[in-house]
Amino acid sequence: MSWDVILLPRALDDYLDILDYLSGFYPSTPLKFDGQLLHMKKLLAYNPRGCSTFPDNPAYRRALVGKYTMLYKIDEGRHEVHIHRIIRSSWDIPSQLPDGDDTEDDGP
């Protein structure tokens, strides 16, 4: 049984910003990233525990998508994977995470 993989609003903003940035390079660059992200979402749909926890904040798991780190949480009750952020791996990732509880991203 597969899991639903959901891009939360902040991750969707990250995704759109990344595509916008990558569009300044070769025309195939955003398509390549999009394909990598789609592939990772499919992997998470079948094995959400396949990626390690994020050492700086073990509430999150992390998956690498090209030069980006995708941070997500598993919602066991809803059988969903919630992608919270997609951040350039070279950035200070802990400073990009929400302070405290970020349940407003999880919706109702």
C-alpha positions as a Markdown table, in Angstrom:
| # | Residue | x | y | z |
|---|---|---|---|---|
| 1 | Met | 0.0 | 0.0 | 0.0 |
| 2 | Ser | 1.5 | 3.3 | -1.0 |
| 3 | Trp | 1.5 | 6.5 | 1.1 |
| 4 | Asp | 0.2 | 9.9 | -0.1 |
| 5 | Val | 3.1 | 12.3 | -0.5 |
| 6 | Ile | 2.0 | 16.0 | 0.0 |
| 7 | Leu | 4.0 | 19.1 | -0.7 |
| 8 | Leu | 3.0 | 21.5 | 2.1 |
| 9 | Pro | 2.7 | 25.2 | 1.2 |
| 10 | Arg | 6.2 | 26.2 | 2.2 |
| 11 | Ala | 7.7 | 23.3 | 0.3 |
| 12 | Leu | 5.6 | 24.2 | -2.8 |
| 13 | Asp | 7.0 | 27.8 | -2.5 |
| 14 | Asp | 10.6 | 26.3 | -2.3 |
| 15 | Tyr | 9.9 | 24.1 | -5.3 |
| 16 | Leu | 8.6 | 27.0 | -7.5 |
| 17 | Asp | 11.6 | 29.2 | -6.4 |
| 18 | Ile | 14.0 | 26.4 | -7.4 |
| 19 | Leu | 12.4 | 26.0 | -10.8 |
| 20 | Asp | 12.5 | 29.7 | -11.3 |
| 21 | Tyr | 16.2 | 29.8 | -10.4 |
| 22 | Leu | 17.1 | 26.8 | -12.5 |
| 23 | Ser | 15.3 | 28.2 | -15.5 |
| 24 | Gly | 18.1 | 30.7 | -15.8 |
| 25 | Phe | 20.4 | 27.9 | -16.9 |
| 26 | Tyr | 20.0 | 25.3 | -19.7 |
| 27 | Pro | 16.3 | 24.7 | -20.6 |
| 28 | Ser | 16.7 | 21.1 | -19.5 |
| 29 | Thr | 17.9 | 22.0 | -16.0 |
| 30 | Pro | 14.5 | 22.6 | -14.4 |
| 31 | Leu | 13.1 | 19.5 | -16.1 |
| 32 | Lys | 16.0 | 17.4 | -14.7 |
| 33 | Phe | 15.3 | 18.7 | -11.2 |
| 34 | Asp | 11.5 | 18.1 | -11.6 |
| 35 | Gly | 12.2 | 14.5 | -12.7 |
| 36 | Gln | 14.5 | 13.9 | -9.7 |
| 37 | Leu | 11.8 | 15.3 | -7.3 |
| 38 | Leu | 9.1 | 13.1 | -8.9 |
| 39 | His | 11.3 | 10.1 | -8.6 |
| 40 | Met | 12.0 | 10.8 | -4.9 |
| 41 | Lys | 8.3 | 11.3 | -4.2 |
| 42 | Lys | 7.5 | 7.9 | -5.8 |
| 43 | Leu | 10.2 | 6.3 | -3.6 |
| 44 | Leu | 8.7 | 7.9 | -0.5 |
| 45 | Ala | 5.3 | 6.8 | -1.4 |
| 46 | Tyr | 6.4 | 3.2 | -1.1 |
| 47 | Asn | 9.1 | 3.5 | 1.6 |
| 48 | Pro | 8.8 | 6.7 | 3.6 |
| 49 | Arg | 11.3 | 5.4 | 6.2 |
| 50 | Gly | 13.9 | 4.7 | 3.6 |
| 51 | Cys | 15.7 | 8.0 | 4.3 |
| 52 | Ser | 17.6 | 8.9 | 7.4 |
| 53 | Thr | 16.4 | 11.3 | 10.1 |
| 54 | Phe | 17.9 | 14.8 | 10.0 |
| 55 | Pro | 20.6 | 14.9 | 12.8 |
| 56 | Asp | 19.9 | 18.6 | 13.7 |
| 57 | Asn | 16.2 | 18.0 | 14.1 |
| 58 | Pro | 15.2 | 14.3 | 14.3 |
| 59 | Ala | 11.5 | 15.1 | 13.9 |
| 60 | Tyr | 12.3 | 15.4 | 10.2 |
| 61 | Arg | 13.7 | 12.9 | 7.7 |
| 62 | Arg | 15.8 | 14.0 | 4.8 |
| 63 | Ala | 16.1 | 13.0 | 1.2 |
| 64 | Leu | 18.6 | 14.3 | -1.3 |
| 65 | Val | 17.2 | 15.6 | -4.6 |
| 66 | Gly | 20.1 | 16.8 | -6.7 |
| 67 | Lys | 21.8 | 19.6 | -4.8 |
| 68 | Tyr | 18.8 | 20.1 | -2.6 |
| 69 | Thr | 17.7 | 18.5 | 0.7 |
| 70 | Met | 14.0 | 17.7 | 1.1 |
| 71 | Leu | 12.8 | 17.6 | 4.7 |
| 72 | Tyr | 9.7 | 15.6 | 5.5 |
| 73 | Lys | 7.7 | 14.0 | 8.3 |
| 74 | Ile | 5.6 | 10.9 | 8.3 |
| 75 | Asp | 2.0 | 11.1 | 9.5 |
| 76 | Glu | 1.2 | 7.5 | 10.5 |
| 77 | Gly | -2.4 | 8.2 | 11.3 |
| 78 | Arg | -3.2 | 9.7 | 7.9 |
| 79 | His | -0.8 | 7.4 | 6.0 |
| 80 | Glu | 0.8 | 10.5 | 4.5 |
| 81 | Val | 4.3 | 11.9 | 3.9 |
| 82 | His | 4.4 | 15.7 | 4.5 |
| 83 | Ile | 7.2 | 17.5 | 2.7 |
| 84 | His | 8.0 | 20.6 | 4.7 |
| 85 | Arg | 11.0 | 22.2 | 2.9 |
| 86 | Ile | 13.2 | 21.8 | -0.1 |
| 87 | Ile | 16.4 | 23.6 | 0.6 |
| 88 | Arg | 19.8 | 24.0 | -1.1 |
| 89 | Ser | 22.0 | 21.4 | 0.7 |
| 90 | Ser | 24.8 | 23.9 | 1.1 |
| 91 | Trp | 22.6 | 26.3 | 3.1 |
| 92 | Asp | 22.3 | 26.4 | 6.9 |
| 93 | Ile | 19.4 | 24.1 | 6.9 |
| 94 | Pro | 18.5 | 24.2 | 10.7 |
| 95 | Ser | 18.0 | 28.0 | 10.4 |
| 96 | Gln | 15.5 | 27.4 | 7.6 |
| 97 | Leu | 13.2 | 25.2 | 9.7 |
| 98 | Pro | 10.2 | 26.5 | 11.6 |
| 99 | Asp | 10.7 | 27.4 | 15.2 |
| 100 | Gly | 8.9 | 25.0 | 17.6 |
| 101 | Asp | 5.8 | 23.2 | 16.4 |
| 102 | Asp | 5.0 | 23.7 | 12.7 |
| 103 | Thr | 1.5 | 22.1 | 12.7 |
| 104 | Glu | 0.0 | 25.0 | 10.8 |
| 105 | Asp | 1.7 | 23.5 | 7.7 |
| 106 | Asp | 0.0 | 20.1 | 8.3 |
| 107 | Gly | -3.5 | 21.4 | 7.6 |
| 108 | Pro | -6.7 | 20.1 | 9.3 |
